[in-house]
Amino acid sequence: MNQPGTSKISYYGHSCFLIEQSDSKTILLDPYRNREDRIWFKKKMPIVKCDICLITHAHFDHDEVHILEETTTILRLPGEFKDASTKITGIGDIHAGRSGKLNFPNIMFKIETPDLSFLHWGDNRPNISDEKINKLKDVDILFIPVDDSFHLLKFEEIDEIIKIIKPKIVIPMHYFMDSISHEQNGLLPIDNWINSRTENKVYIDTEVFISRSLFPKETEIWIMNI
């Protein structure tokens, strides 16, 4: 169990994170897999035990549910899930880029725990409605897709999202990482994006413990390693 008021974030690469609350509840987001005809990852998603798994959309690089134990709660639709210690709100919208032109659905998940609040953007498009934006505000940590090829979002679109959401910490995801990414996926690293940002950058390990007492005074970018 973590210290009271402290959450643990573990990064598995791409868009996959595990959040462990101080009450030991665990929430996994967007585990990845390869398809037989599309090799995006050098290695398989490891087996991860969790209480809840959130799937933002049904693309193969976000929906590896076969690694989960049969008792895991899987949430992949818009709506609200709430128990004694956690509130999860799924806001339904549309995928960015080419899939968005086909109206492919995506769920943005806002997670409110006794310790912290999180927003996982999934692969959502920018420029969403004010009604949906209002549901997404006031989060501590934002997981946002970034890569130098603009696969999903342009730099100015990411900038606008950060300005609207106003998180304490921004954690980039969905970019090329030599440790797990296969060249076939076509993504690029985030070097240009990092160099374009004026915020303080913090490079951290695969796992990090975070509490409100450790929050920066101004928004920081945390780049997690795997």
Secondary structure, DSSP 8 states (H G I E B T S, - for coil): ---TTEEEEEEEETTEEEEE-TT--EEEE-----BTTB--BSS-------SEEE-S-SSTTT--GGGS-TT-EEE-SSEEEE-SS-EEEEEEEEBSHHHHHTT-EEEEEEEE-SS-EEEE-TTB-SS--HHHHHHH-S-SEEEEE--TT-SS--HHHHHHHHHHH--SEEEEESS--TTTB-GGG----SHHHHHH--SEEEEE-SEEEEEGGG--SS-EEEEE--
